[in-house]
Amino acid sequence: MKTNLTPGTASARLRGGVFAAAVFGALLPAAPVAAAPPAPATVRDRLWVWALDACFDWAAHEEGAAPGKNRMTPAEGALYLGVPNVMFIQYQGIPAAPFEQYYTPLKAMKQVYWTLSNNSNQAHELGAEQEHVYRLAAANPNITGLLLDDFLIGPLGAGDDPHWLAANNVAFPVDLVLTWPQDVVADAVQLTQTAWTGGGYLTGQFAVEVSQDGSRWQEVATGAMPAEAGASVKLGFPEQPFRSLRLSVLSTLDTEVAMSCGLQEIALFSKGQPIPLAGAQIRASSEYPGHEAVRLLVPKVTAGVPAKLFASQVSPQDLAVAKQRLQALGGRRLDLAVVVYSHQLDEGIVPILKDVDTVLFWTWRSADLASLEPNFRRLKGLLPGKRVILGCYLWDFSLPTSTIPLTVMEQQCELGRRWLQAGEIEGIVFLGSNIMDKGLEAVEWTRQWIAKHGEERVPAGP
């Protein structure tokens, strides 16, 4: 997972195990048996190693990395740790597409999650390289999911107020559409102008329309935003039910550079009371990467406390397209998985993760594992229905030369085992393959723990 050393930016995670011929045989895909009931699942079946290419030796270039030279490949890491599944991270462009030859050793794994997009740790668009990823997934039935490491950017600082920004030199009109699953009733809309630190992205004239079916629209208000950063305009209209609202930005107040538009907030009211937007879907005809329209759905205040702000590496629109592509691959279910850290647990992440199937849940600082159980409950409350795989570091990358205490290693493994047996999580992933041949106590302890508990039965997966 993490590959640099500060929370909210990239880093890396990995893992390893014990077993020989019998266990290695268990890694090979089983021949299909007609009408046979699924075999009972074991703890081992649900264990993963987080893996990077063997060339990555963090000790050579990153403070806080485990010492020593790494020579272990992803498949060797799984074999050594004694687990059948691999989450592979394409990191710093390695390996480069096409991936077929590189993937050959991983065909022996029971399950593989492959990187959807190279771990760039900044907002970016999905594009041509993902076609190689989809082709790889379609050709290899043991690929059961695609993942994005360090997906969430944030929580953002106090100066990073949420903005929706359209692309530079955008063609007008620019449409922003909110859609609800049921009728909402409103009689006023309030728009807040952008307050972008560099100026610009100032919305000019606009029109507001509503619709019941998303095809026939009724104009209910028109207006113009002031050329003042952060200024608001509130317009009333006849109270009525609708399921979609379309804001058409007709012009910009920019005089140079961006020649674009945006908003800091959109709010709806009924009889003076605000209408929560959390249940809405939102899309825009134009977005600037890292400032997608979904940021307008983040509540300003939750339970009396200002909500934290987040962006994402891949826009919700790109993520939704990726989800559709996964559903069409090979006639089988493929998960879309992203990393979430315990320090990112907040209402602000909920709309961003709408199309995500599985959360890879990590605690960046080993000191924070004292709160692992309440943080896990907080995660389940924020994201009900999402599958969860617990991430366990084998080294504390948040601090220079910091090992994971064995008491802490035992705590997170035993909690994960208990949650597996209760059916509350889908698995545990250990980070990771490129530190497992460095003589670390936590690695050897974990190998013994897996050898001891690996054949225990757990509920069958979905």
Residue pairs with C-beta under 8 A, 6 or more apart in sequence:
1 11
1 12
1 13
1 50
1 89
1 149
1 150
1 339
1 360
1 362
1 391
1 431
2 10
2 11
2 12
2 13
2 150
2 362
2 364
2 397
3 10
3 11
3 12
3 58
3 62
3 91
3 119
3 121
3 149
3 150
4 10
4 11
4 62
4 121
5 11
5 62
5 63
5 64
5 397
5 398
7 341
7 343
7 364
7 365
7 398
8 152
8 153
8 154
8 155
8 341
8 343
8 344
9 121
9 150
10 119
10 120
10 121
10 149
10 150
11 150
11 364
11 397
12 50
12 52
12 56
12 58
12 89
12 91
12 397
12 431
12 432
12 434
13 50
13 362
13 391
13 393
13 397
13 429
13 430
13 431
13 432
14 49
14 50
14 51
14 52
14 77
14 394
14 430
14 431
14 432
14 433
14 434
14 435
14 436
15 48
15 49
15 50
15 51
15 77
15 81
15 83
15 392
15 394
15 429
15 430
15 431
15 432
15 433
15 436
15 446
16 49
16 72
16 77
16 78
16 80
16 81
16 82
16 83
16 394
16 430
16 433
16 436
16 437
16 443
16 446
16 447
17 47
17 49
17 77
17 78
17 79
17 80
17 81
17 82
17 83
17 446
17 447
17 450
18 80
18 81
18 82
18 447
18 448
18 450
18 451
19 26
19 79
19 82
19 451
23 79
23 82
24 79
24 108
26 44
26 84
26 110
27 78
27 79
27 84
27 108
27 109
27 110
28 108
29 107
29 110
29 141
29 142
38 460
40 457
40 460
41 457
41 458
41 459
41 460
41 461
42 454
42 455
42 456
42 457
42 458
43 417
43 420
43 450
43 453
43 454
43 455
43 456
43 458
44 82
44 83
44 84
44 450
44 454
44 455
45 84
45 110
45 458
46 85
46 420
46 426
46 427
46 428
46 458
46 461
47 81
47 82
47 83
47 84
47 85
47 427
47 428
47 429
47 430
47 450
47 454
48 83
48 85
48 86
48 87
48 111
48 113
48 389
48 427
48 428
48 429
48 430
49 74
49 77
49 78
49 81
49 83
49 85
49 86
49 87
49 429
49 430
49 432
49 433
49 436
50 87
50 89
50 391
50 429
50 430
50 431
50 432
50 433
51 74
51 77
51 78
51 86
51 87
51 88
51 89
51 432
51 433
51 434
52 74
52 88
52 89
52 91
52 432
52 433
52 434
53 73
53 74
53 91
53 94
53 95
53 434
54 70
54 71
54 72
54 73
54 74
54 76
54 433
54 434
55 94
56 70
56 91
56 92
56 94
56 434
57 69
57 70
57 434
58 65
58 66
58 70
58 434
58 435
59 65
59 66
59 67
59 68
59 69
63 400
64 396
64 397
64 398
64 399
64 400
64 401
64 402
65 395
65 397
65 435
66 395
66 435
66 438
66 440
67 401
67 438
68 437
68 438
68 439
70 434
70 435
70 437
70 438
71 437
72 80
72 433
72 434
72 436
72 437
73 105
73 433
74 86
74 88
74 105
74 106
74 433
75 86
75 105
75 106
75 108
75 109
76 433
77 86
77 432
77 433
77 434
77 436
78 84
78 85
78 86
78 109
78 433
80 436
80 437
80 447
81 430
81 436
81 443
81 446
81 447
81 450
82 447
82 450
82 451
82 454
83 430
83 450
84 109
84 110
84 111
85 109
85 110
85 111
85 112
85 113
85 427
86 106
86 109
86 111
86 112
86 113
86 433
87 112
87 113
87 147
87 360
87 429
88 106
88 112
88 113
88 114
88 115
89 115
89 119
89 147
89 149
90 114
90 115
90 118
90 119
91 118
91 119
92 118
92 119
93 118
95 102
97 129
97 132
97 133
98 132
98 135
98 136
99 114
99 132
99 133
99 136
100 136
100 139
103 114
103 136
103 140
106 112
106 140
106 142
107 140
107 142
109 142
110 142
111 142
111 143
111 144
111 145
112 140
112 142
112 143
112 144
113 143
113 144
113 145
113 146
113 147
113 335
113 337
114 133
114 136
114 137
114 143
114 145
114 146
114 147
115 133
115 146
115 147
115 148
115 149
116 126
116 130
116 133
116 146
116 147
116 148
116 314
116 322
116 336
117 124
117 126
117 129
117 130
117 133
117 148
117 313
117 314
118 129
119 149
119 150
120 313
121 150
121 313
122 153
122 290
122 313
123 153
123 289
123 290
123 311
123 312
123 313
123 314
123 315
124 289
124 313
124 314
125 289
125 314
125 315
125 318
126 314
126 318
126 321
126 322
130 322
130 325
133 146
134 325
134 329
136 143
137 143
137 146
137 326
137 329
137 330
137 334
138 329
138 330
141 330
141 332
143 334
144 332
144 333
144 334
144 335
145 334
145 335
145 336
145 337
145 357
145 358
146 322
146 326
146 334
146 335
146 336
146 337
147 336
147 337
147 338
147 339
147 360
148 313
148 314
148 337
148 338
148 339
149 339
150 313
150 339
151 312
151 313
151 314
151 338
151 339
151 340
152 310
152 311
152 312
152 313
152 338
152 339
152 340
152 341
152 344
152 349
152 352
153 290
153 310
153 311
153 312
153 313
154 160
154 308
154 309
154 310
154 311
154 344
154 348
155 308
155 309
155 310
155 343
155 344
155 346
155 348
156 308
156 309
156 310
156 311
159 197
160 309
161 195
161 264
161 309
162 264
162 265
162 295
162 296
162 298
162 309
163 194
163 195
163 196
163 201
163 262
163 263
163 264
163 291
163 295
164 176
164 262
164 263
164 284
164 287
164 291
164 292
164 293
164 295
164 296
165 194
165 196
165 201
165 260
165 261
165 262
165 287
165 288
165 291
166 174
166 201
166 249
166 260
166 261
166 262
166 284
166 285
166 286
166 287
166 288
167 260
167 286
167 287
167 288
168 257
168 258
168 259
168 260
168 288
169 258
169 259
169 260
170 259
170 260
170 261
170 286
172 249
172 250
172 251
172 252
172 261
173 248
173 249
173 250
174 248
174 249
174 261
174 284
174 285
174 286
175 246
175 247
175 248
175 249
175 284
175 285
176 246
176 247
176 248
176 249
176 263
176 266
176 282
176 283
176 284
176 285
176 293
176 296
177 244
177 245
177 246
177 247
177 282
177 283
177 284
178 244
178 245
178 246
178 266
178 277
178 280
178 281
178 282
179 214
179 243
179 244
179 280
179 281
179 282
180 243
180 244
180 279
180 280
180 281
181 243
181 279
182 243
183 212
183 241
183 242
183 243
184 241
184 242
184 243
184 268
184 275
185 239
185 240
185 241
185 270
186 239
186 240
186 242
186 245
186 268
186 269
186 270
186 275
187 236
187 237
187 238
187 239
187 240
187 269
187 270
187 271
188 234
188 235
188 236
188 237
188 268
188 269
188 270
189 208
189 221
189 234
189 235
189 237
189 245
189 247
189 266
189 267
189 268
189 269
190 232
190 233
190 234
190 235
190 265
190 266
190 267
190 268
190 269
191 203
191 206
191 225
191 232
191 233
191 234
191 247
191 263
191 265
191 266
192 230
192 231
192 232
192 263
192 264
192 265
192 266
192 267
193 202
193 203
193 225
193 226
193 228
193 229
193 230
193 231
193 232
193 233
193 263
193 264
194 200
194 201
194 202
194 203
194 229
194 230
194 261
194 262
194 263
194 264
195 229
195 230
195 264
196 229
196 262
198 257
199 229
199 257
200 254
200 256
200 257
200 258
200 259
200 260
201 254
201 258
201 260
201 261
201 262
201 288
202 225
202 227
202 229
202 252
202 253
202 254
202 261
202 262
203 225
203 249
203 252
203 253
203 261
203 262
203 263
204 224
204 225
204 249
204 250
204 251
204 252
204 253
204 261
205 222
205 223
205 224
205 225
205 249
205 250
205 251
206 222
206 223
206 224
206 225
206 247
206 248
206 249
206 250
207 219
207 221
207 222
207 247
207 248
207 250
208 219
208 220
208 221
208 222
208 235
208 237
208 245
208 246
208 247
208 248
209 217
209 218
209 219
209 220
209 245
209 246
209 248
210 217
210 218
210 220
210 240
210 242
210 244
210 245
210 246
211 217
211 218
211 242
211 243
211 244
211 245
211 246
212 241
212 242
212 243
212 244
213 243
213 244
214 243
214 244
217 246
220 237
220 238
220 240
221 235
221 236
221 237
223 233
223 235
224 233
225 231
225 233
225 253
226 233
227 253
230 264
232 265
234 269
239 270
239 271
245 268
247 266
249 261
251 261
252 258
252 259
252 260
252 261
254 260
254 261
260 286
260 288
262 288
262 291
263 296
265 296
265 300
266 277
266 296
267 274
267 275
267 277
268 274
268 275
268 277
269 275
276 299
277 296
277 297
277 299
278 297
278 299
278 347
278 350
278 351
280 297
281 354
282 293
282 294
282 296
282 297
282 351
283 293
283 317
284 292
284 293
287 293
287 315
287 317
289 315
290 311
291 311
292 311
292 312
292 315
292 316
292 317
294 315
294 316
294 351
294 352
295 309
295 311
297 351
298 307
298 309
298 310
298 347
298 348
298 351
299 307
299 347
299 348
300 306
300 307
301 307
302 346
302 347
307 346
307 347
307 348
308 344
308 346
308 347
308 348
309 348
310 344
310 346
310 348
310 349
310 352
312 319
312 352
314 322
316 351
316 352
316 354
316 355
319 336
319 355
319 356
320 355
322 336
322 355
323 336
323 355
326 334
326 335
326 336
327 334
335 357
335 358
335 387
336 355
336 356
336 357
336 358
337 356
337 357
337 358
337 359
337 360
337 389
338 353
338 356
338 358
338 359
338 360
339 359
339 360
339 362
339 391
340 349
340 353
340 359
340 360
340 361
340 362
340 379
341 361
341 362
341 363
341 364
342 361
342 362
342 363
342 364
342 368
342 371
342 372
342 375
342 379
343 364
343 368
345 375
345 378
345 379
345 382
346 382
347 382
349 382
349 383
350 382
350 383
353 359
353 383
353 386
356 386
357 386
357 387
358 386
358 387
358 388
358 389
358 426
359 379
359 383
359 386
359 387
359 388
359 389
360 389
360 391
360 429
361 376
361 379
361 388
361 389
361 390
361 391
362 391
362 393
363 369
363 372
363 375
363 391
363 393
363 412
364 397
364 398
365 396
365 398
365 399
366 393
366 396
366 398
366 402
366 404
366 405
366 408
368 375
369 408
369 411
369 412
372 411
372 412
372 415
373 415
376 388
376 390
376 415
376 419
379 388
380 388
380 424
387 425
387 426
387 462
388 424
388 425
388 426
389 425
389 426
389 427
389 428
389 429
390 412
390 415
390 416
390 419
390 425
390 427
390 428
390 429
391 428
391 429
391 431
392 409
392 412
392 413
392 416
392 428
392 429
392 430
392 431
392 446
393 404
393 431
394 404
394 409
394 430
394 431
394 432
394 435
394 436
394 440
394 442
394 443
394 446
395 402
395 403
395 404
395 431
395 435
395 440
395 442
396 402
396 403
396 404
403 440
403 441
403 442
404 442
406 441
406 442
406 445
409 442
409 445
409 446
410 445
410 449
413 428
413 446
413 449
416 425
416 428
417 428
417 453
417 456
419 425
420 427
420 428
420 458
421 456
421 458
421 459
423 458
423 459
426 461
430 446
435 443
436 443
